[in-house]
């Protein structure tokens, strides 16, 4: 076995300083005649030394008027907090956005409170404005309050409280990108593509994604009722119990002489899990497997550095992905180093419409370098980088600051990854919503047309039972996995297509 090393890369999606050594219980105002902690922090980083241009300052003044009219005690501290965030959005977002557009969105967020004059605490007014302003940019940017910011650290470690679903927005409703395995949502039958219309009987229409997610959070063990909209069936309700979600990032099994590895999420647990999976497969077989299936179906992504680790595990050289922002200084390319964990074994990577972000980076790089054959359905197309920018003392901005580009030089955003062999699944609608269909999604850049791929029906392949398929129950078996196994056993693409039938090219 070639020597394989741990991650040569560390790329934290957190910039700026964690401002303030402690998070104060409240930031609702300041004492008369004294400077608040928030004021001192903003002053310490020199934010007040860099005033906005006159035209921009006039736009912000429009928001200030709404803030002063709505807040019970419109202290300057909170307005400075808003300006701090506004400056970061204005400077760091992946593309330039007109000042008036940002301020209009913030004002709409406050007016949506439908509050009478002087009736809302100042922090709530500012949060409503920031929430609306940032979420107006694209489906993946958001303002995180203190609790959400703290939870974001727990989430990347693979253990957090909740229902176990990755979500985005679609038509004013919460869309399930993918349920996470072994969670209340997965066990209750929540499926990729489901739309959540009501939480505990109350409509979520008109609420932002962060507001809707906040309503679904709660103490582990408490119950929540969701109303779901699913294509082809009447709307229905399910009741779930919130739980502490412990995501097992990597699972493995053997199917005959083939090793199967399922990566469900790119958390900090992924790197150790993939090494253990290979060691366990070799130990169970007593020899090298004939091939490896890497299953990334319904994997919504996670940490960028873990996607680089996974791709690098199977590549000896070459570019994995590049990240490009508004300026050259914010762009960076990541390349593989020598060492193949699979020792050059034939590989298949499985993807579908629920494979997003980090999953697409891995599939793109292994496909481009000819290291693996990508099979399944076209991926989701989430090719944007979110940077967490901490705010003074509490909260953070989750801001889209760059786009991912595959080693072919083309952006993944709103395009996705096309498989080399498309597996049609009869039970999945032909038109499945993806990143490009989300309101406000960053558009795809001009790219070369996709090469026509052979298409076969998954029912032509044997069903593999007894595993934990991300798209099939154990009782049904997994025909798509059966296609991947059959491909590796056939020994070549031509032999596989000859045996299982090429329906057409797309």
N, C-alpha and C positions, 0 to 999 in steps of 0.2 A: 504494500500500500504506500502510495506517495505521501510524504509528510504534508499534513494540512494544518495551517495555523489559525489562530483566532482572528478576529476582525482587525484588519490593518487600518481601518477607517473609523473615525469618530466624527459624526456630523450632527451636533445638537441643533435642533430647530428652536432654539431659544436665544434671543439676542437681548442686549441691554443689560442693565444691572438689576438685581433684585432690590429694589429701592426700599430702604428701611429694614432694620433688623428684626422688627416684630410687626405683626398685623394687629392693629388696634381693634378693640371690640366694636367701636362704631366710629364713623366719620361723618356724623350728622351735622356738625357745625363747629364753631370755635368759641372760646371764651372771650368775653368782651375785654379789649385792652391787651390781649396776648396773641401771639402768633401760633397757629395750630401746627401740629406735627406735619400735616399734609403740606401746608405752606412752606415749611422749612425744607421738606424733601424736594419740592418743585424748585425752590430757590437754590438749593444745594447743587442740583444738576445743571443750573444755569439756563433753565427753560425760559425764564422771564427776560433773559438777556438777549433773546432772539425773537423780536416782535414779528408778527405777521405782516406781509405787504398790505398797504392801505386798502386795496380792493378786497383782499381776503378778510381783513379785519372787519370791513363793513358787512360781509356775509355772516361772519360769526356773530356780529352784533344783532342780527335778526334772531338768531337762536337765543342770545342772551335776553332779549325782550320777552320771548315766550317763557323762558326759564324763570325770570323774575315775576312774571304774572302768575305762574302756576305754583311755584314753590311756597310752602308755608313760611320758611325763613331762607330767602335766597342769598346765602352767604357766598362770598367771592371764591372761597376755597373750592367749592364744587364746580364753579364755572372755570376755574383754572385747571381743574381735573379734566373737564371736557376739552379745553383747548390743548392740553398735553396730548390727549388721544387724537384729536383732530390733526395736529401737526404730524404725528406718526403715520396716520392713514394717508395724508396728503403726500408725504415723502417716500413711504416705503411700499405702498401698494404696487402690484405688478404693472399697472398701467396708470397713466395720469387721468384723474377724474376731476371735472370742473368743481370748483369750490361751491358754487350755488347748488349743484346736484347733491353734494354731501350734506349741506346745511338743510336743504329741502327735506331730505330723508330724515334727518334728526328732528326737525320740527314736526314732521308727520308722526314720528314715534311718540312725541309728547302729546299732540292733539288727539291721538288714538286713546289716550288715557281717559278722555271725555270727562275731565275734571273741572270743577269750578275754580275760580280764581283763588289763589292762596291756600289750596286744600291738600297739596301733595308734599310730603317731605322732600327736601332738596336732593338727597341721594337718589331717591326713586325717580325724580324728574330726569336727572342726568343719566341714570341707567337706561331709562326708556329711550332717550335721545341717542345715546351711544349704540344701544342694541339695534335700533332701526337704521342708523347710519351705516354701521359696519355690515349688517346682514343684507343691506341693499346692494352691496358690491358684487357678490356672487354667492352661490349656495354653500360655500365652505368657509367663508369669513364670518366671524362673530365676535361679540364682546362677551367676555367671561367675567362674571362677578367673583367675589372671593371664594365662594364654595365651589363653583365650577372650575376655577383655576386650580384649587387644591386637588380636586378630583382628577384633573388632567394628568397629574403626576402619577397618581395611583393607577389610572387607566393604562398607561404605557408599561407598567410593571406586570400587567396581566392579572390583576386582582382588583375588583371594584364593586360597588353596590349598584344594583339596577335590575333590568329585565333581561338584558343580553341581546340587544339589537343594535346594529349600525344603521343610522337613519340620515336622511336628507329631506329637502322640501320639494314638493311637486304640486302645482296648482293650489297652493295654500294649505295643503295637507302634509302630514309627515309620511314620507315614503321609506319603507324598509329596504335598505340596500342588501342586507344579509343578516339572518339570525346567527348568533354565536352558539357553537355546539355545546351541549350539556348545560343549557341555561333554561330558565322558566319560559322564555319566548320560544326556543327551539322545541322544547317538550310539549308546548301547547299548540304547536303546528303553525306558528307564524312563519310566513314564507317570504322569500325575496320578491319584491315587487308589490307587496301588500301596502295599501294606504290606510293610515290610522286617521279616522275622521272625528272620533270622540274619545275623551278620557273621562271615565266615571260618569258617562252620560252627558258631558258638556262638550260642545263642539270646539275644535281647535282652529276652525277657520278664522283667518284674520290675525292669528298670533304668529310670532316669529318662531324659528326653529328652536332657539335657545329657551324661549318662554314655554313652548310645548314640551321640550325635554324636561324642563324644571318641574312641570306638572306630573310627569311620569316618574320622577325620582321619589324616593321615600325610604323609610326605615325598613331594613330586611325583615321579612315575615309578614308585612302588611300587604293587603290585597288591593288590586287595581283592576278595573274593567276597561277593556279597549273595544271600540267598535271598528271593524276592519272592512275595507272595500277591496274585493278581489275580482279580477276579470272573470266573467262567466258564471258567477254565483251571486245571490242576493247578499247584501251587507249582513254581517253577523257579529256577534259579541263573544268575547272570551274573557275569562277571569284568570289572572295570574297572581302569584305571590312573589313580591320582590325578594331578591336574595343577594348575598355576596357572590359576585361572579368571579370565579377562578377559571381563567381561560387556560386550557392545556394547548399550548401553541402548536405542538407537533405530536402526531400519532403515527403509528407504523404497523405493518403486518406483512406477511408473506403470502403470495398467491402462486402456488407451484414454485417455479424457480425465479419468480419476479419479486422484487422488493417494492412495497407500496408505502409511500410517505405522504401523509396529509398535513399540510401547514395551514392552520385555520386563522392565524393572526400573526402579524409581525410585531410581537411584544419583545421585551427584554429576555423572555424565556426561550425565544426561537433558536438562538445560536447554540445553546447547550443542548436543546432538544434534537436538533438535526444531527449532531455528532453522536448522541446516544442512540438515535434511531438506526444509523448505519452500523454501529457496533452491535446492536441487538439483532439486526437482520443477518449479519455475517455469523454471529454466534449461533443463531437458530438453525441456519442452513448448514453451517460447518464449512462453507466455501463461499466464493463470490457469487452473487446472483447473476442471472443472465441479462438483467436489465432493471431499470428503476422507473417507476411512475411517481412523479411529483405532482400532487393534486393541490391546485390553488383555486378550485371552484368555490365561489361564494366567500372568498377571502377578501375582506374589504380593505386590507392594507395595514398601516401602522407606522412603525419607525423606519425612516429612510435608511439609517445605517444598517438595520437588520436586513433590508432588501439587498443592500450591497453585499453584506456578508453571505447571504444565501446564493446569490448569483456567482460571487467570487469562489464559493466552495466548489463549483464545477468548471471554472474557467482557469486557464493558465496565463492568459494575457488578454489584452484588448479592452476597449472602453465598455463600461457597464451602463452608465447613464451620465448625462450632464444636466446641470441645474442652471437656468439662465433667468436673471431678473432684469430690472429696468436698466441697470448700469453694469459695466464690465466687471466692476469690483464685486458684484453680487453673484457672479457666475462661476461655476466650478465643474470640472469633469472628474469622474471616478473611474479608475481602471483596475483590472484584475491583476493579481499576483500569482506566481506559479504555485501549483498545488491543487489537485483535483480529488475531492473526497470520494468520488465514485470511480476513480481509476479509469476513466474513459469509457465506462459501461454505457451501452445504448440507453437513452432516456426519452421519456414522453412527459410533457408538461400539460396538464389538463386545466383549461380555463372555461369560464362562461360569463354571462352578463353580470354576475355578482362579483367577479374578480376585478379589483380596483386598486389603483395607486401602487403601493409597493409590489403587489402581485403582478401588475403590468410591467414594472421595471424588470423583474426577474424573467418573465416570459419573453419580453422584448429582447433582452440581452442574450439569453440562451438560444433564441430563435435566430437572431442575426449572426451569431458566431457559429451556427450549425451544430451547437452542442446538444440540442434536444429538438425533438419534433413536437410542435405545439398542436394540440387537438382540442376539440370541443366547440364552443361558440365564441363569437366576438366579445371581448371584454368590455367593461363599463365605460372606460375612457376618462377616468379621473386623473389628469396629468398635471395637477397644480400643487405647488409647495405652500404649506401653511406654516408661518413663523409665529411663535408665541412671543409677544412683546409685553413684558411685565409693566404694569402701571404703578404709580407711586403708592406704596404701602398695601394696596389690595387690588385684586382683579388683574386682567390682562386682555390684550387684543390678540385674537387668533386671525391673522391676516395673510391673505394670499400674496406672496412676495415674488414668486418665480414659477416657471413651468419646467416640467421634466422633458428631456429629449432623449430618445433612444440612441443607440450607437449608429443608427442609420441617418442621424441628423434631423429626424422628424419628431415633432412634438406628439406626445401621447394624448394631450388634452382634446377631449371631445371626439377623438378618433378611435381610441382603443387599439387593441392588438387583434389582428385577424389570425385565426388558426391556419395551419398548413393543411389540415384535414378537418373539415367541418362535420361535426356529428349532430344531426338533427334529432331533437327530442320531441316526440309528438305531444307530450303533455305541457310543453312550454310554448306560450304564444309566439308566433313568428315575429311580431313586432313587440320587442321588449324595451321598456324605457331605459335610457342610459343617460350619461352625463350631458350629452348634447341636447337632450329633451328637457332638461331642468330649466325653469325660468331663471334668467340672469346668468346662466353658465357662460364662462369665457368661451368664445368660438374657437373652432379648430382653425389652424393655419393651413395655408395651401400646401398640399402634399402630393406625392406621386400616387397614382391609383394602385389599389391593392391587387396583387397577383391572384388570378382565379384559383380557387382551392377546390379540390374534389369534395363532394358532399355525399355522405351515406347516412342511412337511417340507423339510429342506435339499436333498434330492435333486430337488426341483422347480426348483431354481436351477442355473445353469450352474456347472461346476467351473472354478476359476481355477488354472492350473498355473504352475510355474516360479518360485514364490516360496518363502519359508521359513515355511510355516504352522506355528503352534504346536500344531496338533492333527492335521494331515494330512501325509503324505509328499508330496513333489513329484510322485511318479508318480500318486498318487490324485487330486490336485487338491483344492482347498478349496471345497466347496459353500457353506459359510456365508459366506465372503468373496464368493462369487458372488452370494449374496442381497443383501449390502450394496451391491455394485456395481450390481446390477439395481435396487435401491431408488432409488439416486441417479440412475440413468439414466431411471427411470420419471417422476421429477419430483414425485411425491406418493405418500403412503401408500395412498390409494384406488386409484390406477392400478397400483401394485405388487401389492396384494392381488388386484386383478382379474385381473392377468396370471399370477400364480404360485399363486393359490388359497389361500383361507383355510379351513383344515381345521376349526378350532373356536376357541373362546375359553377361556382358563384364568384 
